[in-house]
Amino acid sequence: MMTLLRAGFLAVAIALPAAADTAGRFGIDDYLRIADVAEPAFSPDGQYLAYSVMTNDLEKDEPHYDLWRVRWDGSERRALTQSAGDDEWLPKWSPDGEWIAFLSDRGGEDAKTQVWAMPAAGGEAEKLTTYPAALPISPGHRTAAAWRSSQPIRSAPKASRSRRNRCRS
């Protein structure tokens, strides 16, 4: 009798999910549409937060990174970059809060990762470095841009903080 009862429960457990309406279920396509918010950086006055957002480009089967800015209370949210084929990540504020430096591979398929800066309110970005090879970093790795007054001067891995601090003196 117990074996028959177990077999009945097993049959019902197998049949119910198959018969259920799957329109409201969370699936792999939904998972791939989730945006990953990372690398938050508060402005020097604490009023704004710049961050990167990773979305999946389903056609190319690749991640895509853009920069966003929002007030600390969640208002005034806006995309700072919306470049189709290029990635921008790791925003860092200038000490005066007027500029945001970031890393980007702008410039086409063969472009190397460089340091860029743009006005904090949005606008056209300027390339600050022209390293012949890509910087030894990629989205998801940690680096820091050092600033002197309001001009970025250097990008260095966080692991080498002592070397970076010597460059500031």
Legacy VTK file of the C-alpha trace (Angstrom):
# vtk DataFile Version 3.0
C-alpha trace
ASCII
DATASET POLYDATA
POINTS 169 float
0.000 0.000 0.000
2.818 2.445 0.911
4.601 1.739 -2.399
1.421 2.462 -4.346
0.929 5.705 -2.420
4.520 6.804 -3.127
4.125 5.964 -6.820
0.940 8.060 -6.940
2.624 11.081 -5.338
5.548 10.719 -7.718
3.233 10.622 -10.742
1.387 13.741 -9.565
4.662 15.564 -8.835
5.889 14.817 -12.357
2.599 15.654 -14.103
1.805 18.955 -12.347
4.742 21.017 -13.614
4.175 19.761 -17.149
0.513 20.772 -16.998
1.118 24.148 -15.357
0.990 27.365 -17.363
4.614 28.354 -18.071
3.813 31.880 -19.346
4.423 33.445 -15.926
7.560 31.470 -15.099
11.062 32.888 -14.945
13.186 31.278 -17.647
16.639 31.465 -19.205
15.580 34.286 -21.543
14.497 36.325 -18.522
17.803 35.618 -16.801
19.757 36.832 -19.844
17.835 40.147 -19.789
18.911 40.970 -16.217
21.259 43.953 -15.953
24.256 43.702 -13.624
24.956 46.932 -11.730
28.560 47.228 -10.521
31.489 49.516 -9.653
29.581 52.265 -7.808
31.480 55.495 -7.158
30.063 58.391 -5.110
30.762 61.951 -6.221
32.989 63.936 -3.836
29.967 65.822 -2.452
28.021 62.565 -1.988
25.087 63.757 -4.094
25.569 61.438 -7.095
26.559 57.870 -7.780
28.217 56.789 -11.050
28.190 53.092 -11.870
28.502 50.624 -14.715
25.658 48.480 -16.016
26.317 45.209 -17.816
23.636 43.885 -20.129
23.768 40.926 -22.463
23.805 41.521 -26.209
21.777 38.461 -27.158
22.457 38.813 -30.893
26.252 38.876 -30.453
26.205 36.644 -27.356
28.461 39.115 -25.522
28.175 41.343 -22.457
27.900 45.107 -22.975
28.907 47.794 -20.418
27.630 51.376 -20.146
27.931 54.113 -17.515
25.012 55.559 -15.562
24.604 58.324 -12.989
21.918 58.757 -10.324
21.328 61.025 -7.317
21.822 59.377 -3.923
18.028 59.287 -3.409
17.391 57.422 -6.692
16.177 60.428 -8.671
17.750 61.876 -11.821
18.864 58.501 -13.158
20.391 58.760 -16.622
22.670 56.880 -18.960
25.967 58.682 -19.488
27.019 56.386 -22.328
24.994 54.342 -24.788
27.505 53.158 -27.330
26.413 50.133 -29.313
29.736 48.428 -30.008
31.955 49.880 -27.283
32.161 49.251 -23.561
32.669 51.787 -20.775
33.291 50.758 -17.178
34.954 51.608 -13.849
33.864 55.248 -13.353
35.961 57.476 -11.059
35.082 61.061 -10.085
37.511 63.971 -10.233
38.107 65.610 -6.821
36.018 68.636 -7.825
33.137 66.425 -9.052
33.126 68.028 -12.502
34.490 65.033 -14.453
34.136 61.269 -14.510
37.073 59.202 -15.758
36.418 55.674 -16.982
37.908 52.858 -19.003
36.719 52.151 -22.511
37.566 50.175 -25.617
36.027 52.802 -27.923
37.259 53.001 -31.476
36.273 49.803 -33.253
37.192 46.125 -33.188
40.954 46.638 -32.757
40.683 49.444 -30.173
42.767 49.125 -27.026
41.431 49.860 -23.554
42.208 53.473 -22.655
41.305 56.020 -19.990
38.586 58.477 -21.012
36.888 61.385 -19.191
33.569 63.143 -19.648
31.713 65.960 -17.912
29.865 64.576 -14.875
26.557 65.916 -16.209
27.069 63.982 -19.453
28.408 64.972 -22.813
31.192 64.043 -25.167
34.045 61.990 -23.725
37.719 62.766 -24.326
40.424 60.131 -24.626
43.127 60.800 -22.020
45.605 58.028 -22.782
47.011 56.468 -25.940
48.788 53.395 -24.649
50.055 51.306 -27.594
48.755 48.107 -26.008
45.625 47.535 -24.009
45.820 48.330 -20.323
46.188 45.087 -18.335
42.594 45.270 -17.166
39.113 44.378 -18.285
35.554 44.787 -16.977
35.335 43.068 -13.629
38.973 43.761 -12.661
39.845 46.581 -10.282
41.907 49.623 -11.228
42.037 53.189 -10.017
42.481 56.457 -11.864
44.583 58.987 -9.988
43.747 62.667 -10.298
45.842 65.764 -9.743
43.684 68.895 -9.403
40.930 68.292 -11.949
42.996 66.457 -14.561
43.453 62.664 -14.585
47.124 61.739 -14.745
47.466 58.005 -14.477
45.714 54.663 -14.314
47.201 51.951 -12.104
46.103 48.640 -10.604
44.909 48.944 -7.021
47.452 46.323 -6.039
50.235 48.848 -6.649
48.925 51.669 -4.435
52.371 52.564 -3.103
53.654 53.104 -6.636
50.602 55.217 -7.480
51.019 57.367 -4.358
54.658 58.079 -5.248
53.463 59.472 -8.586
51.210 61.999 -6.824
53.982 63.752 -4.847
LINES 1 170
169 0 1 2 3 4 5 6 7 8 9 10 11 12 13 14 15 16 17 18 19 20 21 22 23 24 25 26 27 28 29 30 31 32 33 34 35 36 37 38 39 40 41 42 43 44 45 46 47 48 49 50 51 52 53 54 55 56 57 58 59 60 61 62 63 64 65 66 67 68 69 70 71 72 73 74 75 76 77 78 79 80 81 82 83 84 85 86 87 88 89 90 91 92 93 94 95 96 97 98 99 100 101 102 103 104 105 106 107 108 109 110 111 112 113 114 115 116 117 118 119 120 121 122 123 124 125 126 127 128 129 130 131 132 133 134 135 136 137 138 139 140 141 142 143 144 145 146 147 148 149 150 151 152 153 154 155 156 157 158 159 160 161 162 163 164 165 166 167 168
